[in-house]
Amino acid sequence: MKKKNKNLIWYIGFGIAFALILLLFLTDFPDNVDTGIMLFTIPILSVSYTMLMFNKMMRDHDFKVEVMDERNIAIKEKAGSVANYATMFLLACATALFVALKYTLPAIVTGVIYVCNPLIIIVITNKIEKKM
Amino acid sequence: MKNRLEELRKQRGIKQEELAAILEVSRQTIGSLENGRYNPSILLAFKIARFFDMPIEDIFIYEEETEREKEE
């Protein structure tokens, strides 16, 4: 059986990002469309690059041991969970501030994200529960 | 949960770094295990037991009362 290239998706990400950058230079869209494309391109490019580098570094045995170390994984999970609470608190503060300043649209956006977070947690928990 | 990891490691004259390399974990994990700050997963416990060629319960000592006190 042919070995699946786990980096393929990240190379595709690179391709998409470069195609979008070309699109930016070769077309004459309005500024807000250009900004939208840029905001879409940057995360694709950075995530693809980071994941490619990460997979490359995972070939180093010491780095792999450090990453796969069960205590380090437990620490990361705990830190992620606490960071999630902190982010939610900051998001709630931002929503309150937007409401106070009567910025309706930003308040709705941050409010929706705030409400979506527990739903996302429920969906992910259900998915993980099925695997464990 | 108490364990005899430090005692067994020293008996065999192995450094924390060496044990960590054998078990494929970080040196900090070995340190935390020895201090009792971290309890290993069952997989790591088996790896440790196999390495020392001893039953798990001879290395890791489960004390129900201590665990209950911790929870409280």
N, CA and C atoms of all chains as a GROMACS GRO file, in nm:
protein
  612
    1MET      N    1   0.084  -0.121   0.000
    1MET     CA    2   0.000   0.000   0.000
    1MET      C    3   0.088   0.126   0.000
    2LYS      N    4   0.045   0.223  -0.078
    2LYS     CA    5   0.124   0.345  -0.088
    2LYS      C    6   0.117   0.425   0.041
    3LYS      N    7   0.234   0.473   0.087
    3LYS     CA    8   0.238   0.550   0.212
    3LYS      C    9   0.178   0.688   0.189
    4LYS      N   10   0.086   0.725   0.278
    4LYS     CA   11   0.019   0.854   0.263
    4LYS      C   12   0.112   0.966   0.309
    5ASN      N   13   0.125   1.069   0.224
    5ASN     CA   14   0.210   1.182   0.260
    5ASN      C   15   0.133   1.276   0.351
    6LYS      N   16   0.175   1.280   0.480
    6LYS     CA   17   0.101   1.363   0.576
    6LYS      C   18   0.124   1.512   0.555
    7ASN      N   19   0.225   1.546   0.474
    7ASN     CA   20   0.251   1.687   0.448
    7ASN      C   21   0.172   1.740   0.329
    8LEU      N   22   0.108   1.648   0.256
    8LEU     CA   23   0.040   1.688   0.132
    8LEU      C   24  -0.058   1.802   0.153
    9ILE      N   25  -0.139   1.788   0.257
    9ILE     CA   26  -0.241   1.892   0.283
    9ILE      C   27  -0.178   2.029   0.307
   10TRP      N   28  -0.060   2.030   0.371
   10TRP     CA   29   0.006   2.159   0.398
   10TRP      C   30   0.068   2.217   0.272
   11TYR      N   31   0.116   2.130   0.182
   11TYR     CA   32   0.164   2.179   0.052
   11TYR      C   33   0.047   2.236  -0.029
   12ILE      N   34  -0.068   2.170  -0.018
   12ILE     CA   35  -0.189   2.223  -0.086
   12ILE      C   36  -0.223   2.360  -0.029
   13GLY      N   37  -0.211   2.372   0.104
   13GLY     CA   38  -0.234   2.501   0.171
   13GLY      C   39  -0.143   2.610   0.116
   14PHE      N   40  -0.015   2.574   0.099
   14PHE     CA   41   0.082   2.666   0.040
   14PHE      C   42   0.037   2.708  -0.100
   15GLY      N   43  -0.005   2.610  -0.177
   15GLY     CA   44  -0.050   2.636  -0.315
   15GLY      C   45  -0.167   2.732  -0.317
   16ILE      N   46  -0.265   2.704  -0.229
   16ILE     CA   47  -0.384   2.791  -0.223
   16ILE      C   48  -0.343   2.933  -0.183
   17ALA      N   49  -0.254   2.942  -0.082
   17ALA     CA   50  -0.210   3.075  -0.035
   17ALA      C   51  -0.140   3.152  -0.147
   18PHE      N   52  -0.051   3.085  -0.220
   18PHE     CA   53   0.018   3.154  -0.329
   18PHE      C   54  -0.077   3.193  -0.442
   19ALA      N   55  -0.176   3.106  -0.467
   19ALA     CA   56  -0.276   3.138  -0.569
   19ALA      C   57  -0.354   3.263  -0.529
   20LEU      N   58  -0.385   3.272  -0.399
   20LEU     CA   59  -0.459   3.389  -0.350
   20LEU      C   60  -0.374   3.515  -0.356
   21ILE      N   61  -0.244   3.500  -0.328
   21ILE     CA   62  -0.153   3.617  -0.337
   21ILE      C   63  -0.145   3.664  -0.483
   22LEU      N   64  -0.134   3.568  -0.574
   22LEU     CA   65  -0.132   3.602  -0.718
   22LEU      C   66  -0.260   3.674  -0.757
   23LEU      N   67  -0.372   3.622  -0.703
   23LEU     CA   68  -0.503   3.681  -0.730
   23LEU      C   69  -0.505   3.829  -0.686
   24LEU      N   70  -0.441   3.852  -0.571
   24LEU     CA   71  -0.436   3.989  -0.518
   24LEU      C   72  -0.362   4.083  -0.612
   25PHE      N   73  -0.250   4.032  -0.669
   25PHE     CA   74  -0.166   4.117  -0.754
   25PHE      C   75  -0.220   4.130  -0.896
   26LEU      N   76  -0.284   4.024  -0.944
   26LEU     CA   77  -0.325   4.024  -1.085
   26LEU      C   78  -0.465   4.080  -1.110
   27THR      N   79  -0.540   4.097  -1.002
   27THR     CA   80  -0.677   4.146  -1.022
   27THR      C   81  -0.693   4.284  -0.960
   28ASP      N   82  -0.804   4.344  -0.989
   28ASP     CA   83  -0.827   4.478  -0.936
   28ASP      C   84  -0.959   4.483  -0.860
   29PHE      N   85  -0.963   4.402  -0.754
   29PHE     CA   86  -1.084   4.400  -0.671
   29PHE      C   87  -1.088   4.526  -0.585
   30PRO      N   88  -1.207   4.558  -0.531
   30PRO     CA   89  -1.214   4.670  -0.436
   30PRO      C   90  -1.127   4.641  -0.313
   31ASP      N   91  -1.089   4.748  -0.241
   31ASP     CA   92  -0.997   4.732  -0.128
   31ASP      C   93  -1.046   4.635  -0.021
   32ASN      N   94  -1.179   4.640   0.007
   32ASN     CA   95  -1.229   4.554   0.115
   32ASN      C   96  -1.222   4.406   0.075
   33VAL      N   97  -1.236   4.377  -0.056
   33VAL     CA   98  -1.222   4.238  -0.103
   33VAL      C   99  -1.076   4.195  -0.088
   34ASP      N  100  -0.985   4.286  -0.126
   34ASP     CA  101  -0.841   4.258  -0.111
   34ASP      C  102  -0.807   4.227   0.035
   35THR      N  103  -0.862   4.310   0.126
   35THR     CA  104  -0.837   4.289   0.269
   35THR      C  105  -0.890   4.153   0.312
   36GLY      N  106  -1.010   4.120   0.264
   36GLY     CA  107  -1.070   3.989   0.297
   36GLY      C  108  -0.982   3.874   0.249
   37ILE      N  109  -0.932   3.886   0.125
   37ILE     CA  110  -0.846   3.780   0.069
   37ILE      C  111  -0.719   3.769   0.152
   38MET      N  112  -0.664   3.885   0.190
   38MET     CA  113  -0.541   3.884   0.270
   38MET      C  114  -0.563   3.818   0.405
   39LEU      N  115  -0.676   3.853   0.468
   39LEU     CA  116  -0.706   3.795   0.599
   39LEU      C  117  -0.728   3.644   0.590
   40PHE      N  118  -0.770   3.599   0.473
   40PHE     CA  119  -0.793   3.456   0.449
   40PHE      C  120  -0.660   3.386   0.419
   41THR      N  121  -0.573   3.460   0.347
   41THR     CA  122  -0.445   3.402   0.303
   41THR      C  123  -0.346   3.385   0.417
   42ILE      N  124  -0.336   3.487   0.501
   42ILE     CA  125  -0.232   3.486   0.607
   42ILE      C  126  -0.242   3.363   0.697
   43PRO      N  127  -0.362   3.330   0.751
   43PRO     CA  128  -0.367   3.210   0.836
   43PRO      C  129  -0.334   3.082   0.759
   44ILE      N  130  -0.380   3.072   0.633
   44ILE     CA  131  -0.351   2.950   0.554
   44ILE      C  132  -0.200   2.935   0.538
   45LEU      N  133  -0.137   3.046   0.501
   45LEU     CA  134   0.009   3.044   0.477
   45LEU      C  135   0.085   3.012   0.606
   46SER      N  136   0.047   3.080   0.715
   46SER     CA  137   0.122   3.060   0.839
   46SER      C  138   0.100   2.921   0.897
   47VAL      N  139  -0.024   2.872   0.892
   47VAL     CA  140  -0.050   2.738   0.946
   47VAL      C  141   0.023   2.633   0.862
   48SER      N  142   0.016   2.648   0.727
   48SER     CA  143   0.083   2.551   0.640
   48SER      C  144   0.233   2.548   0.666
   49TYR      N  145   0.292   2.668   0.676
   49TYR     CA  146   0.436   2.678   0.700
   49TYR      C  147   0.474   2.617   0.835
   50THR      N  148   0.396   2.655   0.939
   50THR     CA  149   0.425   2.604   1.074
   50THR      C  150   0.415   2.452   1.078
   51MET      N  151   0.311   2.397   1.014
   51MET     CA  152   0.292   2.251   1.019
   51MET      C  153   0.401   2.178   0.942
   52LEU      N  154   0.443   2.236   0.829
   52LEU     CA  155   0.553   2.174   0.753
   52LEU      C  156   0.682   2.173   0.835
   53MET      N  157   0.708   2.287   0.900
   53MET     CA  158   0.829   2.296   0.984
   53MET      C  159   0.819   2.200   1.102
   54PHE      N  160   0.699   2.194   1.160
   54PHE     CA  161   0.677   2.107   1.276
   54PHE      C  162   0.701   1.961   1.237
   55ASN      N  163   0.644   1.920   1.124
   55ASN     CA  164   0.663   1.781   1.079
   55ASN      C  165   0.810   1.752   1.049
   56LYS      N  166   0.880   1.854   0.998
   56LYS     CA  167   1.022   1.837   0.970
   56LYS      C  168   1.099   1.820   1.102
   57MET      N  169   1.064   1.902   1.200
   57MET     CA  170   1.132   1.895   1.330
   57MET      C  171   1.100   1.765   1.404
   58MET      N  172   0.983   1.708   1.374
   58MET     CA  173   0.944   1.582   1.440
   58MET      C  174   1.033   1.466   1.398
   59ARG      N  175   1.112   1.485   1.292
   59ARG     CA  176   1.207   1.380   1.252
   59ARG      C  177   1.324   1.371   1.350
   60ASP      N  178   1.345   1.481   1.425
   60ASP     CA  179   1.450   1.481   1.527
   60ASP      C  180   1.398   1.406   1.650
   61HIS      N  181   1.472   1.302   1.692
   61HIS     CA  182   1.425   1.214   1.799
   61HIS      C  183   1.400   1.288   1.930
   62ASP      N  184   1.496   1.374   1.970
   62ASP     CA  185   1.482   1.445   2.097
   62ASP      C  186   1.360   1.537   2.097
   63PHE      N  187   1.340   1.605   1.985
   63PHE     CA  188   1.225   1.695   1.973
   63PHE      C  189   1.095   1.615   1.982
   64LYS      N  190   1.094   1.500   1.914
   64LYS     CA  191   0.975   1.414   1.914
   64LYS      C  192   0.943   1.366   2.055
   65VAL      N  193   1.048   1.325   2.129
   65VAL     CA  194   1.028   1.279   2.267
   65VAL      C  195   0.968   1.392   2.351
   66GLU      N  196   1.023   1.512   2.331
   66GLU     CA  197   0.976   1.628   2.407
   66GLU      C  198   0.830   1.658   2.375
   67VAL      N  199   0.793   1.648   2.249
   67VAL     CA  200   0.655   1.679   2.208
   67VAL      C  201   0.559   1.570   2.253
   68MET      N  202   0.601   1.445   2.238
   68MET     CA  203   0.512   1.333   2.269
   68MET      C  204   0.512   1.296   2.417
   69ASP      N  205   0.596   1.362   2.496
   69ASP     CA  206   0.604   1.332   2.638
   69ASP      C  207   0.467   1.351   2.703
   70GLU      N  208   0.420   1.247   2.774
   70GLU     CA  209   0.282   1.251   2.825
   70GLU      C  210   0.259   1.362   2.928
   71ARG      N  211   0.362   1.395   3.005
   71ARG     CA  212   0.345   1.504   3.103
   71ARG      C  213   0.333   1.637   3.030
   72ASN      N  214   0.415   1.655   2.926
   72ASN     CA  215   0.407   1.779   2.848
   72ASN      C  216   0.270   1.792   2.781
   73ILE      N  217   0.218   1.679   2.732
   73ILE     CA  218   0.085   1.683   2.670
   73ILE      C  219  -0.020   1.723   2.773
   74ALA      N  220  -0.010   1.664   2.893
   74ALA     CA  221  -0.106   1.696   3.000
   74ALA      C  222  -0.097   1.844   3.038
   75ILE      N  223   0.026   1.895   3.043
   75ILE     CA  224   0.046   2.038   3.076
   75ILE      C  225  -0.018   2.126   2.969
   76LYS      N  226   0.008   2.088   2.842
   76LYS     CA  227  -0.048   2.167   2.731
   76LYS      C  228  -0.201   2.167   2.735
   77GLU      N  229  -0.259   2.050   2.764
   77GLU     CA  230  -0.406   2.040   2.769
   77GLU      C  231  -0.463   2.127   2.881
   78LYS      N  232  -0.397   2.123   2.997
   78LYS     CA  233  -0.443   2.201   3.111
   78LYS      C  234  -0.429   2.350   3.080
   79ALA      N  235  -0.313   2.388   3.024
   79ALA     CA  236  -0.288   2.528   2.991
   79ALA      C  237  -0.390   2.577   2.888
   80GLY      N  238  -0.420   2.491   2.790
   80GLY     CA  239  -0.519   2.526   2.688
   80GLY      C  240  -0.655   2.550   2.748
   81SER      N  241  -0.690   2.467   2.843
   81SER     CA  242  -0.820   2.479   2.909
   81SER      C  243  -0.829   2.610   2.988
   82VAL      N  244  -0.723   2.641   3.062
   82VAL     CA  245  -0.722   2.765   3.141
   82VAL      C  246  -0.720   2.886   3.046
   83ALA      N  247  -0.641   2.876   2.938
   83ALA     CA  248  -0.633   2.986   2.840
   83ALA      C  249  -0.771   3.010   2.777
   84ASN      N  250  -0.846   2.902   2.758
   84ASN     CA  251  -0.981   2.914   2.701
   84ASN      C  252  -1.070   2.998   2.793
   85TYR      N  253  -1.062   2.973   2.925
   85TYR     CA  254  -1.141   3.052   3.021
   85TYR      C  255  -1.098   3.199   3.015
   86ALA      N  256  -0.966   3.222   3.006
   86ALA     CA  257  -0.915   3.359   3.002
   86ALA      C  258  -0.964   3.431   2.876
   87THR      N  259  -0.959   3.358   2.762
   87THR     CA  260  -1.004   3.417   2.635
   87THR      C  261  -1.154   3.449   2.642
   88MET      N  262  -1.228   3.358   2.702
   88MET     CA  263  -1.373   3.381   2.713
   88MET      C  264  -1.402   3.504   2.799
   89PHE      N  265  -1.324   3.520   2.905
   89PHE     CA  266  -1.342   3.636   2.992
   89PHE      C  267  -1.313   3.765   2.916
   90LEU      N  268  -1.202   3.762   2.839
   90LEU     CA  269  -1.165   3.881   2.761
   90LEU      C  270  -1.270   3.912   2.654
   91LEU      N  271  -1.324   3.804   2.595
   91LEU     CA  272  -1.427   3.820   2.493
   91LEU      C  273  -1.554   3.882   2.554
   92ALA      N  274  -1.586   3.837   2.675
   92ALA     CA  275  -1.703   3.892   2.745
   92ALA      C  276  -1.680   4.040   2.775
   93CYS      N  277  -1.556   4.074   2.816
   93CYS     CA  278  -1.522   4.215   2.844
   93CYS      C  279  -1.537   4.299   2.717
   94ALA      N  280  -1.486   4.244   2.604
   94ALA     CA  281  -1.493   4.315   2.476
   94ALA      C  282  -1.639   4.336   2.437
   95THR      N  283  -1.721   4.232   2.456
   95THR     CA  284  -1.863   4.242   2.420
   95THR      C  285  -1.929   4.351   2.505
   96ALA      N  286  -1.900   4.349   2.634
   96ALA     CA  287  -1.959   4.450   2.724
   96ALA      C  288  -1.916   4.591   2.682
   97LEU      N  289  -1.789   4.604   2.646
   97LEU     CA  290  -1.737   4.734   2.603
   97LEU      C  291  -1.807   4.781   2.475
   98PHE      N  292  -1.822   4.690   2.380
   98PHE     CA  293  -1.890   4.725   2.254
   98PHE      C  294  -2.034   4.767   2.278
   99VAL      N  295  -2.099   4.696   2.369
   99VAL     CA  296  -2.239   4.730   2.402
   99VAL      C  297  -2.242   4.870   2.464
  100ALA      N  298  -2.149   4.894   2.556
  100ALA     CA  299  -2.144   5.024   2.625
  100ALA      C  300  -2.117   5.138   2.526
  101LEU      N  301  -2.035   5.110   2.426
  101LEU     CA  302  -2.001   5.213   2.326
  101LEU      C  303  -2.101   5.218   2.210
  102LYS      N  304  -2.201   5.131   2.220
  102LYS     CA  305  -2.308   5.121   2.119
  102LYS      C  306  -2.255   5.082   1.981
  103TYR      N  307  -2.151   4.997   1.982
  103TYR     CA  308  -2.101   4.940   1.856
  103TYR      C  309  -2.177   4.809   1.836
  104THR      N  310  -2.290   4.818   1.771
  104THR     CA  311  -2.380   4.703   1.764
  104THR      C  312  -2.317   4.582   1.693
  105LEU      N  313  -2.266   4.606   1.572
  105LEU     CA  314  -2.214   4.492   1.494
  105LEU      C  315  -2.098   4.418   1.564
  106PRO      N  316  -1.994   4.491   1.611
  106PRO     CA  317  -1.888   4.420   1.684
  106PRO      C  318  -1.941   4.346   1.807
  107ALA      N  319  -2.038   4.408   1.876
  107ALA     CA  320  -2.096   4.345   1.995
  107ALA      C  321  -2.166   4.215   1.957
  108ILE      N  322  -2.237   4.217   1.844
  108ILE     CA  323  -2.306   4.095   1.798
  108ILE      C  324  -2.203   3.988   1.764
  109VAL      N  325  -2.098   4.029   1.690
  109VAL     CA  326  -1.995   3.931   1.648
  109VAL      C  327  -1.930   3.866   1.769
  110THR      N  328  -1.882   3.949   1.863
  110THR     CA  329  -1.813   3.892   1.981
  110THR      C  330  -1.912   3.812   2.067
  111GLY      N  331  -2.036   3.862   2.075
  111GLY     CA  332  -2.139   3.792   2.153
  111GLY      C  333  -2.168   3.654   2.094
  112VAL      N  334  -2.179   3.648   1.961
  112VAL     CA  335  -2.206   3.518   1.895
  112VAL      C  336  -2.090   3.422   1.920
  113ILE      N  337  -1.967   3.475   1.908
  113ILE     CA  338  -1.849   3.388   1.933
  113ILE      C  339  -1.854   3.336   2.078
  114TYR      N  340  -1.891   3.426   2.170
  114TYR     CA  341  -1.898   3.389   2.312
  114TYR      C  342  -2.000   3.277   2.334
  115VAL      N  343  -2.114   3.291   2.266
  115VAL     CA  344  -2.221   3.190   2.281
  115VAL      C  345  -2.182   3.059   2.212
  116CYS      N  346  -2.109   3.072   2.101
  116CYS     CA  347  -2.071   2.953   2.023
  116CYS      C  348  -1.970   2.864   2.098
  117ASN      N  349  -1.889   2.926   2.183
  117ASN     CA  350  -1.781   2.851   2.248
  117ASN      C  351  -1.830   2.726   2.323
  118PRO      N  352  -1.933   2.739   2.411
  118PRO     CA  353  -1.978   2.616   2.479
  118PRO      C  354  -2.032   2.512   2.381
  119LEU      N  355  -2.096   2.561   2.272
  119LEU     CA  356  -2.150   2.467   2.172
  119LEU      C  357  -2.036   2.391   2.106
  120ILE      N  358  -1.929   2.465   2.074
  120ILE     CA  359  -1.811   2.401   2.013
  120ILE      C  360  -1.754   2.297   2.109
  121ILE      N  361  -1.747   2.334   2.237
  121ILE     CA  362  -1.695   2.240   2.339
  121ILE      C  363  -1.781   2.113   2.343
  122ILE      N  364  -1.914   2.131   2.338
  122ILE     CA  365  -2.005   2.014   2.343
  122ILE      C  366  -1.982   1.924   2.222
  123VAL      N  367  -1.972   1.985   2.102
  123VAL     CA  368  -1.953   1.907   1.979
  123VAL      C  369  -1.820   1.830   1.985
  124ILE      N  370  -1.713   1.902   2.024
  124ILE     CA  371  -1.581   1.837   2.031
  124ILE      C  372  -1.581   1.727   2.137
  125THR      N  373  -1.644   1.755   2.252
  125THR     CA  374  -1.650   1.653   2.359
  125THR      C  375  -1.720   1.528   2.308
  126ASN      N  376  -1.834   1.547   2.239
  126ASN     CA  377  -1.906   1.430   2.185
  126ASN      C  378  -1.820   1.351   2.088
  127LYS      N  379  -1.745   1.424   2.005
  127LYS     CA  380  -1.658   1.356   1.906
  127LYS      C  381  -1.550   1.275   1.977
  128ILE      N  382  -1.487   1.337   2.077
  128ILE     CA  383  -1.380   1.269   2.150
  128ILE      C  384  -1.436   1.151   2.229
  129GLU      N  385  -1.556   1.170   2.287
  129GLU     CA  386  -1.620   1.062   2.364
  129GLU      C  387  -1.636   0.936   2.281
  130LYS      N  388  -1.670   0.955   2.154
  130LYS     CA  389  -1.692   0.839   2.066
  130LYS      C  390  -1.562   0.766   2.038
  131LYS      N  391  -1.452   0.840   2.042
  131LYS     CA  392  -1.322   0.778   2.013
  131LYS      C  393  -1.262   0.711   2.136
  132MET      N  394  -1.304   0.754   2.256
  132MET     CA  395  -1.240   0.703   2.378
  132MET      C  396  -1.321   0.593   2.445
  133MET      N  397  -0.009   0.910   4.490
  133MET     CA  398   0.049   0.776   4.476
  133MET      C  399   0.201   0.782   4.496
  134LYS      N  400   0.248   0.697   4.585
  134LYS     CA  401   0.393   0.692   4.609
  134LYS      C  402   0.457   0.597   4.508
  135ASN      N  403   0.587   0.614   4.489
  135ASN     CA  404   0.656   0.517   4.403
  135ASN      C  405   0.803   0.503   4.446
  136ARG      N  406   0.862   0.394   4.397
  136ARG     CA  407   1.001   0.364   4.436
  136ARG      C  408   1.097   0.391   4.319
  137LEU      N  409   1.055   0.477   4.231
  137LEU     CA  410   1.131   0.500   4.108
  137LEU      C  411   1.273   0.549   4.136
  138GLU      N  412   1.284   0.650   4.221
  138GLU     CA  413   1.416   0.708   4.251
  138GLU      C  414   1.508   0.601   4.314
  139GLU      N  415   1.450   0.528   4.409
  139GLU     CA  416   1.527   0.423   4.478
  139GLU      C  417   1.575   0.317   4.378
  140LEU      N  418   1.486   0.272   4.291
  140LEU     CA  419   1.522   0.167   4.194
  140LEU      C  420   1.623   0.218   4.092
  141ARG      N  421   1.603   0.344   4.052
  141ARG     CA  422   1.696   0.403   3.953
  141ARG      C  423   1.837   0.412   4.013
  142LYS      N  424   1.842   0.459   4.137
  142LYS     CA  425   1.972   0.474   4.203
  142LYS      C  426   2.038   0.339   4.228
  143GLN      N  427   1.954   0.239   4.260
  143GLN     CA  428   2.007   0.102   4.280
  143GLN      C  429   2.080   0.053   4.156
  144ARG      N  430   2.024   0.090   4.041
  144ARG     CA  431   2.084   0.046   3.914
  144ARG      C  432   2.189   0.143   3.862
  145GLY      N  433   2.210   0.249   3.932
  145GLY     CA  434   2.312   0.348   3.895
  145GLY      C  435   2.284   0.418   3.763
  146ILE      N  436   2.158   0.448   3.741
  146ILE     CA  437   2.119   0.517   3.616
  146ILE      C  438   2.086   0.663   3.647
  147LYS      N  439   2.125   0.750   3.554
  147LYS     CA  440   2.090   0.891   3.570
  147LYS      C  441   1.947   0.914   3.521
  148GLN      N  442   1.887   1.023   3.566
  148GLN     CA  443   1.751   1.058   3.522
  148GLN      C  444   1.745   1.069   3.370
  149GLU      N  445   1.849   1.130   3.312
  149GLU     CA  446   1.854   1.150   3.167
  149GLU      C  447   1.854   1.016   3.094
  150GLU      N  448   1.930   0.923   3.149
  150GLU     CA  449   1.938   0.791   3.084
  150GLU      C  450   1.804   0.718   3.091
  151LEU      N  451   1.743   0.723   3.210
  151LEU     CA  452   1.612   0.656   3.225
  151LEU      C  453   1.509   0.721   3.133
  152ALA      N  454   1.515   0.854   3.125
  152ALA     CA  455   1.423   0.927   3.037
  152ALA      C  456   1.441   0.883   2.891
  153ALA      N  457   1.567   0.868   2.850
  153ALA     CA  458   1.594   0.827   2.711
  153ALA      C  459   1.543   0.685   2.685
  154ILE      N  460   1.559   0.597   2.783
  154ILE     CA  461   1.512   0.459   2.767
  154ILE      C  462   1.359   0.455   2.758
  155LEU      N  463   1.294   0.533   2.843
  155LEU     CA  464   1.147   0.531   2.848
  155LEU      C  465   1.084   0.625   2.744
  156GLU      N  466   1.168   0.698   2.673
  156GLU     CA  467   1.124   0.795   2.571
  156GLU      C  468   1.029   0.901   2.629
  157VAL      N  469   1.071   0.955   2.743
  157VAL     CA  470   1.000   1.069   2.802
  157VAL      C  471   1.105   1.176   2.835
  158SER      N  472   1.058   1.292   2.878
  158SER     CA  473   1.156   1.397   2.910
  158SER      C  474   1.216   1.372   3.049
  159ARG      N  475   1.332   1.434   3.074
  159ARG     CA  476   1.396   1.419   3.203
  159ARG      C  477   1.308   1.479   3.313
  160GLN      N  478   1.238   1.587   3.276
  160GLN     CA  479   1.149   1.653   3.373
  160GLN      C  480   1.038   1.558   3.420
  161THR      N  481   0.992   1.474   3.328
  161THR     CA  482   0.887   1.379   3.364
  161THR      C  483   0.938   1.280   3.469
  162ILE      N  484   1.062   1.234   3.449
  162ILE     CA  485   1.121   1.142   3.547
  162ILE      C  486   1.131   1.212   3.683
  163GLY      N  487   1.177   1.337   3.680
  163GLY     CA  488   1.189   1.415   3.804
  163GLY      C  489   1.054   1.429   3.874
  164SER      N  490   0.950   1.462   3.796
  164SER     CA  491   0.817   1.478   3.853
  164SER      C  492   0.762   1.347   3.909
  165LEU      N  493   0.791   1.238   3.838
  165LEU     CA  494   0.745   1.106   3.885
  165LEU      C  495   0.812   1.073   4.018
  166GLU      N  496   0.943   1.099   4.024
  166GLU     CA  497   1.017   1.067   4.146
  166GLU      C  498   0.971   1.152   4.264
  167ASN      N  499   0.935   1.276   4.236
  167ASN     CA  500   0.888   1.364   4.345
  167ASN      C  501   0.744   1.337   4.383
  168GLY      N  502   0.677   1.256   4.303
  168GLY     CA  503   0.537   1.225   4.330
  168GLY      C  504   0.441   1.335   4.287
  169ARG      N  505   0.494   1.430   4.206
  169ARG     CA  506   0.408   1.539   4.159
  169ARG      C  507   0.321   1.494   4.043
  170TYR      N  508   0.367   1.392   3.973
  170TYR     CA  509   0.295   1.346   3.854
  170TYR      C  510   0.276   1.195   3.858
  171ASN      N  511   0.154   1.151   3.829
  171ASN     CA  512   0.127   1.007   3.821
  171ASN      C  513   0.131   0.963   3.675
  172PRO      N  514   0.202   0.856   3.645
  172PRO     CA  515   0.216   0.818   3.503
  172PRO      C  516   0.089   0.755   3.447
  173SER      N  517   0.081   0.754   3.315
  173SER     CA  518  -0.028   0.682   3.250
  173SER      C  519   0.000   0.533   3.268
  174ILE      N  520  -0.100   0.451   3.243
  174ILE     CA  521  -0.082   0.306   3.260
  174ILE      C  522   0.026   0.254   3.164
  175LEU      N  523   0.033   0.315   3.045
  175LEU     CA  524   0.134   0.272   2.947
  175LEU      C  525   0.275   0.297   2.999
  176LEU      N  526   0.294   0.419   3.054
  176LEU     CA  527   0.427   0.452   3.106
  176LEU      C  528   0.460   0.366   3.228
  177ALA      N  529   0.358   0.341   3.311
  177ALA     CA  530   0.378   0.257   3.429
  177ALA      C  531   0.424   0.117   3.386
  178PHE      N  532   0.362   0.065   3.280
  178PHE     CA  533   0.402  -0.068   3.229
  178PHE      C  534   0.544  -0.063   3.175
  179LYS      N  535   0.576   0.044   3.103
  179LYS     CA  536   0.711   0.058   3.047
  179LYS      C  537   0.814   0.057   3.160
  180ILE      N  538   0.783   0.132   3.266
  180ILE     CA  539   0.875   0.141   3.381
  180ILE      C  540   0.889   0.003   3.447
  181ALA      N  541   0.773  -0.063   3.466
  181ALA     CA  542   0.775  -0.195   3.530
  181ALA      C  543   0.855  -0.294   3.446
  182ARG      N  544   0.837  -0.289   3.316
  182ARG     CA  545   0.912  -0.380   3.228
  182ARG      C  546   1.062  -0.352   3.235
  183PHE      N  547   1.094  -0.223   3.239
  183PHE     CA  548   1.236  -0.187   3.243
  183PHE      C  549   1.302  -0.240   3.370
  184PHE      N  550   1.233  -0.224   3.482
  184PHE     CA  551   1.291  -0.270   3.609
  184PHE      C  552   1.263  -0.419   3.634
  185ASP      N  553   1.187  -0.480   3.543
  185ASP     CA  554   1.153  -0.622   3.552
  185ASP      C  555   1.084  -0.653   3.685
  186MET      N  556   0.986  -0.571   3.715
  186MET     CA  557   0.912  -0.586   3.841
  186MET      C  558   0.764  -0.565   3.816
  187PRO      N  559   0.676  -0.618   3.902
  187PRO     CA  560   0.533  -0.588   3.885
  187PRO      C  561   0.506  -0.439   3.914
  188ILE      N  562   0.406  -0.385   3.847
  188ILE     CA  563   0.375  -0.241   3.865
  188ILE      C  564   0.352  -0.208   4.013
  189GLU      N  565   0.277  -0.295   4.081
  189GLU     CA  566   0.241  -0.264   4.221
  189GLU      C  567   0.362  -0.265   4.315
  190ASP      N  568   0.475  -0.320   4.270
  190ASP     CA  569   0.596  -0.314   4.353
  190ASP      C  570   0.669  -0.182   4.334
  191ILE      N  571   0.634  -0.112   4.228
  191ILE     CA  572   0.699   0.018   4.201
  191ILE      C  573   0.609   0.133   4.244
  192PHE      N  574   0.482   0.122   4.206
  192PHE     CA  575   0.385   0.228   4.240
  192PHE      C  576   0.296   0.179   4.353
  193ILE      N  577   0.293   0.257   4.460
  193ILE     CA  578   0.215   0.216   4.577
  193ILE      C  579   0.091   0.304   4.589
  194TYR      N  580  -0.022   0.240   4.568
  194TYR     CA  581  -0.148   0.313   4.575
  194TYR      C  582  -0.200   0.312   4.718
  195GLU      N  583  -0.215   0.431   4.774
  195GLU     CA  584  -0.269   0.441   4.910
  195GLU      C  585  -0.402   0.512   4.904
  196GLU      N  586  -0.508   0.434   4.926
  196GLU     CA  587  -0.643   0.487   4.909
  196GLU      C  588  -0.669   0.611   4.997
  197GLU      N  589  -0.622   0.604   5.120
  197GLU     CA  590  -0.649   0.715   5.213
  197GLU      C  591  -0.581   0.845   5.168
  198THR      N  592  -0.458   0.832   5.120
  198THR     CA  593  -0.385   0.951   5.073
  198THR      C  594  -0.457   1.012   4.954
  199GLU      N  595  -0.503   0.925   4.862
  199GLU     CA  596  -0.573   0.972   4.743
  199GLU      C  597  -0.702   1.045   4.782
  200ARG      N  598  -0.773   0.986   4.881
  200ARG     CA  599  -0.898   1.046   4.926
  200ARG      C  600  -0.873   1.182   4.991
  201GLU      N  601  -0.766   1.188   5.070
  201GLU     CA  602  -0.730   1.315   5.134
  201GLU      C  603  -0.702   1.423   5.030
  202LYS      N  604  -0.633   1.381   4.923
  202LYS     CA  605  -0.599   1.474   4.814
  202LYS      C  606  -0.726   1.529   4.750
  203GLU      N  607  -0.822   1.437   4.724
  203GLU     CA  608  -0.948   1.477   4.661
  203GLU      C  609  -1.025   1.576   4.747
  204GLU      N  610  -1.018   1.552   4.880
  204GLU     CA  611  -1.091   1.639   4.974
  204GLU      C  612  -1.021   1.774   4.982
   0.00000   0.00000   0.00000
